[in-house]
Amino acid sequence: MTTFSEFGLSNNLVQSINNMGFEEPTPIQEKTIPLALEGKDLIGQAQTGTGKTAAFGIPLVEKVSIDVEQIQGIVVTPTRELAVQVAEELNKIGQFKKIRTLPIYGGQDINRQIKALKKRPQIIVGTPGRLIDHINRKTIRLQQVSMVVLDEADEMLNMGFVEDIEAILQEIPETRQTLLFSATMPKPIQALAQRFMRDPEIIKIKAKEITVPSIKQEYVEVHEKQKFDVLCRLLDIESPELAIVFGRTKRRVDELSEALNKRGYSAEGIHGDLTQAKRDSVLRQFKDGTIEVLVATDVAARGLDISGVTHVYNFDIPQDPESYVHRIGRTGRAGKAGLATTFVTPREIEHLKFIEHITKHKVERRSVPTLAEALEGQQRITMEKLLRVIEEEEIHQYRGLAEDLLNETDSVSLLSAALKLLTKEPNQTPVKLTEEAPLRVKKVKTETRPQNKRGKRIPKGNFEQRSRNHSSPRRKKGKSK
């Protein structure tokens, strides 16, 4: 088993890694760090949650010099949330070496960023558009950059940032070292690598290492009008420590978070229309456990790395298998168990089958929970809390009070009353959500199945093309995410 001390890192970095609680490298770290320290260009095919930030962050911080007060390393990310999180982790890795990392992203006052840049950070983590803005203003100069990291390159491609990335790379000396990380490797990413990288080493993390087998996946077949009541029953039965509920649109997120609060749950939503200050506040409260349910769109949740999420609920089925994998990957982090539940309307069952085929994982069917099951779930949780208090808490000062009450009534009646008071009974406050049309999915014809009647596989290209045609939802112009 490899340890971080075997990588030959400086004492300052080893101290930071120990301080962060890292015990042994993840597969992507074990394969990436030695090659990156040697100065080789790398392509890492890995998803969020595999530890890739430290995989590129450790060699990046190790190679940066504290004596050079210029930008020596740059990380390009698709979203502001990911930029902030990567910068936070790099600052932790560089804390004892005194290496400073600054996040640069749209939505924040550019003059504030210019002021922060004057403090001479050695590493910049930024979104493509805002980086281009600073390059044009000459407030960021990249002539001394020796290492570039492109994080979640496929996502930047999907968001239309390829030209910006090319413009950024053209500003950096060709002698640089380039590390590219992407969950998938579409042709435009391969072309980008071929043009801007030098004989890159390719590191692939096997599917079994990135699908997080500790995630239990299930679905509930439910009509659109029943979804919210079913969600509340599941929350009552499972009582998650931290849960993320995914909605398809910004309006959906707003309505869901408001409706959950009406029912007595502590919930907040995040989507692209919130101010950065509000988003930061919501995420901080969620990480601290002040909020128990986070409602989010796919875009807003990109790059979120929050430990302790025990449950993910897909209130609306994702539009594509990649989004499904990304969503469920928010739970079951660091080897811990997680549960992902997807709500599927009868018309969307075929789309679920398509997701199962692409992800090569069977999603188990779960029956719609009843009100009685929800109440039973809350009663069970109350009993567990009582027993935990008996085992772990100091309760002797309450014994006299208990004895006085037992003189008034019998023990069973007394305990029954206590359980009723402590149990959160299912709340059926009426709420109204704007109905959203389910994904429009065509019936799958026999010839579009992965095998024909003789059991022979259909050529991959043909199947993928037909699958795309079959699975694409109708998109409205300017549709919010």
Disulfide bonds with the S-S distance in Angstrom:
none
